[in-house]
Amino acid sequence: MGLEDRESMRILRDALDPASGSDQLIADLYTRWFAADPSARDLFPPDMHTQRKAFAHALSWLCDELIAQRAEEPVGFLAQLGRDHRKYGVTQQHYVTLHDAMLDALRAALTDYWDRRLAEAVTDVVTLIIGVMSGAADAETTPPFCDGSVLDVLRPTRDVSVIRLKMDHPLNYHPGQYLPVQVPQWPRRWRYLSPAIPADPAGYVEFHVRSVPGGMVSTTVVGETAPGDRWRLANPHGALHVDRDDGDVLMIAGRTGLAPLRALIMDLSRFGENPRVHLFFGAKYPCELYDLPTLWEIASTNPWLSVTPVSELNFDPPWARDYPDPTPPRGLHVRQVGTLPEIVTQYGSWGDRQILICGGPQMVAATKTALLAKGAPAERIRHDPLAS
Protein backbone atom coordinates (compact mmCIF):
# COMPACT_ATOMS: atom_id res chain seq x y z
CA MET A 1 0.00 0.00 0.00
CA GLY A 2 2.90 2.36 0.66
CA LEU A 3 1.85 6.02 0.65
CA GLU A 4 -1.83 5.00 0.73
CA ASP A 5 -1.39 3.05 3.98
CA ARG A 6 -2.81 5.65 6.37
CA GLU A 7 -2.21 3.56 9.49
CA SER A 8 1.50 3.23 8.73
CA MET A 9 1.69 6.87 7.72
CA ARG A 10 0.25 7.90 11.09
CA ILE A 11 2.89 5.83 12.89
CA LEU A 12 5.56 7.59 10.85
CA ARG A 13 3.97 11.02 11.40
CA ASP A 14 3.83 10.51 15.17
CA ALA A 15 7.50 9.48 15.24
CA LEU A 16 8.48 12.64 13.35
CA ASP A 17 6.20 15.08 15.18
CA PRO A 18 8.28 17.44 17.38
CA ALA A 19 5.37 17.60 19.83
CA SER A 20 5.76 13.85 20.37
CA GLY A 21 9.49 14.08 21.06
CA SER A 22 11.19 13.47 17.72
CA ASP A 23 14.38 15.31 18.71
CA GLN A 24 16.41 12.14 19.23
CA LEU A 25 15.25 10.63 15.94
CA ILE A 26 16.15 13.71 13.91
CA ALA A 27 19.50 14.07 15.71
CA ASP A 28 20.24 10.42 14.96
CA LEU A 29 19.36 10.98 11.31
CA TYR A 30 21.86 13.80 10.94
CA THR A 31 24.51 11.90 12.94
CA ARG A 32 24.21 8.93 10.59
CA TRP A 33 24.34 11.21 7.53
CA PHE A 34 27.41 13.12 8.69
CA ALA A 35 29.18 9.90 9.69
CA ALA A 36 28.57 8.36 6.28
CA ASP A 37 29.35 11.58 4.39
CA PRO A 38 31.58 14.02 6.35
CA SER A 39 31.33 16.59 3.55
CA ALA A 40 27.65 17.04 4.41
CA ARG A 41 28.53 18.41 7.87
CA ASP A 42 30.33 21.38 6.35
CA LEU A 43 27.13 22.53 4.67
CA PHE A 44 25.40 23.50 7.92
CA PRO A 45 26.06 25.85 10.86
CA PRO A 46 27.77 24.52 14.00
CA ASP A 47 24.53 24.68 15.99
CA MET A 48 22.12 22.27 14.34
CA HIS A 49 19.19 22.71 16.75
CA THR A 50 17.16 25.03 14.52
CA GLN A 51 17.93 23.03 11.39
CA ARG A 52 16.83 19.77 13.03
CA LYS A 53 13.66 21.33 14.40
CA ALA A 54 12.68 22.85 11.04
CA PHE A 55 13.31 19.53 9.28
CA ALA A 56 11.16 17.66 11.81
CA HIS A 57 8.28 20.13 11.38
CA ALA A 58 8.51 19.84 7.60
CA LEU A 59 8.51 16.02 7.66
CA SER A 60 5.59 15.92 10.10
CA TRP A 61 3.57 18.32 7.93
CA LEU A 62 4.40 16.25 4.87
CA CYS A 63 3.03 13.11 6.54
CA ASP A 64 -0.15 14.96 7.53
CA GLU A 65 -0.69 15.99 3.92
CA LEU A 66 -0.10 12.45 2.66
CA ILE A 67 -2.49 11.02 5.27
CA ALA A 68 -5.12 13.43 3.93
CA GLN A 69 -4.31 12.13 0.43
CA ARG A 70 -3.15 15.55 -0.72
CA ALA A 71 -0.15 14.94 -2.96
CA GLU A 72 0.07 18.13 -5.03
CA GLU A 73 1.15 20.49 -2.25
CA PRO A 74 3.69 18.08 -0.69
CA VAL A 75 5.34 17.43 -4.06
CA GLY A 76 5.49 21.15 -4.75
CA PHE A 77 6.90 21.79 -1.28
CA LEU A 78 9.59 19.12 -1.68
CA ALA A 79 10.57 20.48 -5.08
CA GLN A 80 10.98 23.93 -3.57
CA LEU A 81 12.95 22.43 -0.70
CA GLY A 82 15.31 20.73 -3.15
CA ARG A 83 15.85 23.89 -5.14
CA ASP A 84 16.37 25.82 -1.92
CA HIS A 85 19.00 23.40 -0.56
CA ARG A 86 21.27 24.43 -3.40
CA LYS A 87 22.12 27.46 -1.28
CA TYR A 88 23.92 25.14 1.16
CA GLY A 89 25.93 23.51 -1.64
CA VAL A 90 24.07 20.17 -1.48
CA THR A 91 25.05 17.88 -4.38
CA GLN A 92 23.42 14.81 -5.92
CA GLN A 93 25.84 12.56 -4.00
CA HIS A 94 24.69 14.15 -0.74
CA TYR A 95 21.14 13.04 -1.58
CA VAL A 96 22.30 9.46 -2.04
CA THR A 97 23.85 9.34 1.44
CA LEU A 98 20.90 11.22 2.97
CA HIS A 99 18.51 8.61 1.56
CA ASP A 100 20.37 5.80 3.32
CA ALA A 101 20.72 7.75 6.57
CA MET A 102 16.99 8.52 6.68
CA LEU A 103 16.00 4.90 6.13
CA ASP A 104 18.43 3.64 8.76
CA ALA A 105 17.37 6.24 11.35
CA LEU A 106 13.65 5.62 10.83
CA ARG A 107 14.05 1.87 10.94
CA ALA A 108 15.95 2.14 14.22
CA ALA A 109 13.37 4.49 15.77
CA LEU A 110 10.39 2.38 14.67
CA THR A 111 11.77 -1.04 15.61
CA ASP A 112 8.78 -1.83 17.85
CA TYR A 113 6.36 -1.25 14.97
CA TRP A 114 8.45 -2.43 12.03
CA ASP A 115 6.74 -4.85 9.67
CA ARG A 116 6.36 -5.25 5.93
CA ARG A 117 3.63 -2.61 5.62
CA LEU A 118 5.47 0.01 7.66
CA ALA A 119 8.72 -0.72 5.83
CA GLU A 120 6.97 -0.17 2.50
CA ALA A 121 5.39 3.10 3.65
CA VAL A 122 8.63 4.46 5.13
CA THR A 123 10.61 3.49 2.03
CA ASP A 124 8.06 5.16 -0.23
CA VAL A 125 8.10 8.37 1.83
CA VAL A 126 11.90 8.57 1.88
CA THR A 127 12.08 7.78 -1.85
CA LEU A 128 9.50 10.50 -2.52
CA ILE A 129 11.38 13.07 -0.43
CA ILE A 130 14.81 12.35 -1.90
CA GLY A 131 13.58 11.80 -5.44
CA VAL A 132 11.59 15.03 -5.68
CA MET A 133 14.20 17.15 -3.89
CA SER A 134 17.17 15.88 -5.89
CA GLY A 135 15.28 15.96 -9.17
CA ALA A 136 14.11 19.53 -8.67
CA ALA A 137 17.60 20.67 -7.63
CA ASP A 138 19.18 19.00 -10.65
CA ALA A 139 16.67 20.56 -13.04
CA GLU A 140 16.93 24.10 -11.66
CA THR A 141 18.97 26.56 -13.71
CA THR A 142 18.44 29.79 -11.75
CA PRO A 143 21.02 31.05 -9.20
CA PRO A 144 20.60 29.50 -5.72
CA PHE A 145 20.38 32.91 -4.00
CA CYS A 146 20.25 36.66 -4.57
CA ASP A 147 21.76 39.52 -2.55
CA GLY A 148 20.20 42.87 -1.77
CA SER A 149 20.54 46.00 0.36
CA VAL A 150 18.36 47.17 3.25
CA LEU A 151 16.77 50.50 2.34
CA ASP A 152 14.61 51.26 5.35
CA VAL A 153 13.86 49.91 8.83
CA LEU A 154 10.67 50.88 10.68
CA ARG A 155 9.66 49.98 14.26
CA PRO A 156 5.86 50.07 14.40
CA THR A 157 5.82 48.37 17.80
CA ARG A 158 8.27 47.25 20.48
CA ASP A 159 9.29 43.87 19.08
CA VAL A 160 8.45 44.20 15.37
CA SER A 161 10.52 45.68 12.55
CA VAL A 162 9.33 46.38 9.03
CA ILE A 163 12.35 45.95 6.77
CA ARG A 164 12.41 47.09 3.16
CA LEU A 165 15.08 45.93 0.74
CA LYS A 166 16.15 46.43 -2.86
CA MET A 167 17.53 43.24 -4.36
CA ASP A 168 20.30 43.21 -6.94
CA HIS A 169 17.94 41.25 -9.20
CA PRO A 170 14.15 40.83 -9.07
CA LEU A 171 12.93 37.83 -7.08
CA ASN A 172 10.32 35.42 -8.40
CA TYR A 173 7.90 34.19 -5.73
CA HIS A 174 4.16 33.78 -5.39
CA PRO A 175 2.22 35.79 -2.80
CA GLY A 176 1.91 33.68 0.33
CA GLN A 177 5.29 31.98 -0.05
CA TYR A 178 8.25 32.43 2.29
CA LEU A 179 11.95 32.91 1.58
CA PRO A 180 15.12 31.65 3.25
CA VAL A 181 17.01 34.71 4.50
CA GLN A 182 20.61 35.09 5.70
CA VAL A 183 21.66 38.29 7.47
CA PRO A 184 25.29 39.49 7.74
CA GLN A 185 25.38 39.14 11.53
CA TRP A 186 24.66 35.38 11.28
CA PRO A 187 26.33 33.79 8.24
CA ARG A 188 25.19 30.25 7.35
CA ARG A 189 22.15 30.58 9.64
CA TRP A 190 19.16 30.79 7.34
CA ARG A 191 15.74 31.82 8.61
CA TYR A 192 12.40 31.80 6.79
CA LEU A 193 10.57 35.09 6.33
CA SER A 194 7.40 35.82 4.37
CA PRO A 195 7.37 38.83 2.05
CA ALA A 196 4.57 41.23 2.93
CA ILE A 197 4.19 42.44 -0.68
CA PRO A 198 3.87 40.54 -3.96
CA ALA A 199 6.98 40.04 -6.09
CA ASP A 200 8.13 43.38 -7.49
CA PRO A 201 9.67 43.67 -10.98
CA ALA A 202 12.15 46.26 -9.68
CA GLY A 203 13.36 43.95 -6.89
CA TYR A 204 11.78 45.60 -3.85
CA VAL A 205 10.89 43.31 -0.93
CA GLU A 206 9.31 43.99 2.45
CA PHE A 207 9.51 41.77 5.55
CA HIS A 208 7.74 42.04 8.92
CA VAL A 209 9.97 40.50 11.59
CA ARG A 210 9.10 39.87 15.21
CA SER A 211 11.78 39.41 17.85
CA VAL A 212 11.13 35.99 19.37
CA PRO A 213 12.26 35.56 23.02
CA GLY A 214 15.40 33.43 22.95
CA GLY A 215 15.67 33.71 19.17
CA MET A 216 19.20 34.77 18.28
CA VAL A 217 18.57 35.67 14.65
CA SER A 218 15.18 37.34 15.04
CA THR A 219 16.44 39.43 17.97
CA THR A 220 19.42 40.53 15.90
CA VAL A 221 17.28 41.36 12.88
CA VAL A 222 14.85 43.50 14.90
CA GLY A 223 17.50 45.14 17.09
CA GLU A 224 20.47 45.61 14.77
CA THR A 225 19.36 45.78 11.13
CA ALA A 226 20.28 49.09 9.53
CA PRO A 227 20.06 50.66 6.07
CA GLY A 228 22.93 49.47 3.91
CA ASP A 229 23.08 45.95 5.38
CA ARG A 230 23.48 43.27 2.73
CA TRP A 231 21.00 40.40 2.99
CA ARG A 232 20.99 37.14 1.04
CA LEU A 233 17.67 35.61 -0.04
CA ALA A 234 17.21 32.16 -1.56
CA ASN A 235 14.46 30.51 -3.57
CA PRO A 236 10.88 30.49 -2.23
CA HIS A 237 9.04 27.80 -0.28
CA GLY A 238 5.40 27.18 0.45
CA ALA A 239 2.19 26.72 -1.45
CA LEU A 240 -0.18 28.96 0.51
CA HIS A 241 -2.51 30.55 -2.01
CA VAL A 242 -6.04 31.68 -2.77
CA ASP A 243 -7.96 29.89 -5.51
CA ARG A 244 -10.18 32.59 -6.98
CA ASP A 245 -12.50 29.90 -8.37
CA ASP A 246 -12.92 27.93 -5.13
CA GLY A 247 -15.28 30.09 -3.11
CA ASP A 248 -14.91 32.67 -0.36
CA VAL A 249 -11.89 32.93 1.92
CA LEU A 250 -11.21 33.10 5.66
CA MET A 251 -7.79 34.42 6.65
CA ILE A 252 -6.49 34.31 10.23
CA ALA A 253 -3.27 36.15 11.08
CA GLY A 254 -1.45 36.31 14.40
CA ARG A 255 1.04 39.17 14.75
CA THR A 256 3.60 39.10 11.91
CA GLY A 257 1.78 36.10 10.46
CA LEU A 258 -0.06 38.90 8.71
CA ALA A 259 2.77 39.31 6.18
CA PRO A 260 1.97 36.46 3.74
CA LEU A 261 -1.78 37.10 3.96
CA ARG A 262 -1.18 40.80 3.31
CA ALA A 263 0.77 39.87 0.17
CA LEU A 264 -2.11 37.66 -0.98
CA ILE A 265 -4.64 40.43 -0.35
CA MET A 266 -2.50 42.95 -2.24
CA ASP A 267 -2.27 40.53 -5.14
CA LEU A 268 -6.04 40.00 -5.17
CA SER A 269 -6.57 43.76 -5.31
CA ARG A 270 -5.27 43.67 -8.89
CA PHE A 271 -8.54 42.05 -9.98
CA GLY A 272 -11.90 43.69 -10.42
CA GLU A 273 -13.83 40.74 -8.98
CA ASN A 274 -12.75 38.43 -6.18
CA PRO A 275 -14.25 35.96 -3.73
CA ARG A 276 -15.17 37.51 -0.39
CA VAL A 277 -12.21 37.60 1.99
CA HIS A 278 -12.63 37.98 5.76
CA LEU A 279 -9.37 38.59 7.63
CA PHE A 280 -9.05 38.26 11.40
CA PHE A 281 -5.84 39.99 12.53
CA GLY A 282 -4.87 39.33 16.14
CA ALA A 283 -2.30 40.32 18.76
CA LYS A 284 -2.01 40.57 22.54
CA TYR A 285 -2.42 44.36 22.86
CA PRO A 286 -4.36 46.72 20.55
CA CYS A 287 -1.12 48.65 19.84
CA GLU A 288 0.43 45.49 18.35
CA LEU A 289 -2.07 45.49 15.49
CA TYR A 290 0.60 47.44 13.69
CA ASP A 291 -0.63 47.33 10.07
CA LEU A 292 -4.30 48.22 10.46
CA PRO A 293 -3.93 51.52 8.53
CA THR A 294 -2.68 49.63 5.47
CA LEU A 295 -5.46 47.07 5.75
CA TRP A 296 -8.00 49.87 6.09
CA GLU A 297 -6.72 51.53 2.90
CA ILE A 298 -7.06 48.27 0.96
CA ALA A 299 -10.50 47.47 2.39
CA SER A 300 -11.79 50.99 1.71
CA THR A 301 -11.42 50.47 -2.05
CA ASN A 302 -12.07 46.72 -2.24
CA PRO A 303 -15.55 45.79 -0.99
CA TRP A 304 -14.74 42.06 -1.11
CA LEU A 305 -12.36 42.49 1.87
CA SER A 306 -13.51 42.59 5.50
CA VAL A 307 -11.03 42.99 8.36
CA THR A 308 -11.74 42.20 12.01
CA PRO A 309 -9.01 43.29 14.48
CA VAL A 310 -8.66 41.09 17.56
CA SER A 311 -6.68 41.76 20.74
CA GLU A 312 -6.41 39.46 23.74
CA LEU A 313 -6.42 42.46 26.09
CA ASN A 314 -8.48 45.64 25.86
CA PHE A 315 -5.75 48.05 26.96
CA ASP A 316 -2.26 49.07 25.88
CA PRO A 317 0.90 48.83 28.01
CA PRO A 318 2.85 51.97 29.01
CA TRP A 319 5.50 51.40 26.30
CA ALA A 320 2.88 51.82 23.57
CA ARG A 321 3.22 55.61 23.78
CA ASP A 322 6.71 55.33 22.25
CA TYR A 323 5.40 53.83 19.01
CA PRO A 324 3.00 54.93 16.26
CA ASP A 325 -0.72 54.65 16.93
CA PRO A 326 -1.97 51.87 14.61
CA THR A 327 -5.65 52.83 14.94
CA PRO A 328 -7.05 53.38 11.43
CA PRO A 329 -9.88 55.72 10.47
CA ARG A 330 -13.36 54.38 11.09
CA GLY A 331 -14.41 51.76 8.58
CA LEU A 332 -13.01 48.43 9.73
CA HIS A 333 -15.04 46.02 11.82
CA VAL A 334 -15.07 46.84 15.53
CA ARG A 335 -12.09 45.35 17.34
CA GLN A 336 -12.95 42.17 19.22
CA VAL A 337 -11.38 41.18 22.55
CA GLY A 338 -10.28 37.58 23.08
CA THR A 339 -8.02 34.99 21.49
CA LEU A 340 -8.16 34.31 17.78
CA PRO A 341 -9.53 30.75 18.16
CA GLU A 342 -12.32 32.04 20.42
CA ILE A 343 -13.32 35.00 18.28
CA VAL A 344 -13.09 33.26 14.90
CA THR A 345 -15.23 30.30 15.95
CA GLN A 346 -17.89 32.56 17.48
CA TYR A 347 -18.90 33.25 13.87
CA GLY A 348 -19.39 29.55 13.08
CA SER A 349 -17.37 26.76 11.46
CA TRP A 350 -16.49 28.65 8.25
CA GLY A 351 -16.77 25.27 6.55
CA ASP A 352 -17.75 26.84 3.22
CA ARG A 353 -14.53 28.88 3.05
CA GLN A 354 -10.97 28.40 1.96
CA ILE A 355 -9.23 28.80 5.33
CA LEU A 356 -5.68 30.16 5.60
CA ILE A 357 -3.96 30.46 9.00
CA CYS A 358 -0.62 32.21 9.60
CA GLY A 359 1.24 32.99 12.80
CA GLY A 360 3.06 31.31 15.66
CA PRO A 361 2.81 27.52 15.86
CA GLN A 362 0.74 27.51 19.06
CA MET A 363 -1.81 29.95 17.63
CA VAL A 364 -2.04 28.05 14.33
CA ALA A 365 -2.49 24.71 16.09
CA ALA A 366 -5.08 26.08 18.54
CA THR A 367 -7.05 27.84 15.80
CA LYS A 368 -7.03 24.78 13.56
CA THR A 369 -8.20 22.59 16.44
CA ALA A 370 -11.01 25.02 17.27
CA LEU A 371 -12.17 25.17 13.65
CA LEU A 372 -12.14 21.39 13.30
CA ALA A 373 -14.16 21.10 16.51
CA LYS A 374 -16.71 23.49 15.02
CA GLY A 375 -16.99 21.30 11.92
CA ALA A 376 -14.68 22.93 9.40
CA PRO A 377 -13.41 20.29 6.92
CA ALA A 378 -9.72 19.55 7.44
CA GLU A 379 -9.08 19.64 3.70
CA ARG A 380 -10.21 23.28 3.57
CA ILE A 381 -7.66 24.44 6.15
CA ARG A 382 -4.22 25.55 4.95
CA HIS A 383 -1.10 26.66 6.79
CA ASP A 384 2.63 26.39 6.28
CA PRO A 385 4.70 23.77 8.15
CA LEU A 386 4.57 24.68 11.83
CA ALA A 387 7.84 26.02 13.22
CA SER A 388 8.78 28.27 16.08
RAQUIBEL-V233879 format. One record per run of one state. SS is the DSSP state (~ for helix, > for strand, _ for the rest). FROM is the first residue (numbers start at 0). TO is the last residue. If there is no record, write none. Layout:
SS_FROM_TO + SS_FROM_TO
This chain:
__0_0 + ~_1_3 + __4_4 + ~_5_15 + __16_16 + ~_17_19 + __20_21 + ~_22_35 + __36_36 + ~_37_40 + __41_47 + ~_48_66 + __67_70 + ~_71_87 + __88_90 + ~_91_108 + __109_114 + ~_115_138 + __139_143 + >_144_156 + __157_158 + >_159_166 + __167_176 + >_177_181 + __182_182 + ~_183_185 + __186_189 + >_190_192 + __193_193 + >_194_194 + __195_202 + >_203_209 + __210_214 + ~_215_223 + __224_228 + >_229_236 + __237_247 + >_248_253 + ~_254_267 + __268_275 + >_276_282 + __283_284 + ~_285_287 + __288_290 + ~_291_300 + __301_303 + >_304_310 + __311_316 + ~_317_321 + __322_331 + >_332_336 + __337_338 + ~_339_345 + __346_352 + >_353_357 + __358_359 + ~_360_373 + __374_376 + ~_377_379 + >_380_381 + __382_387
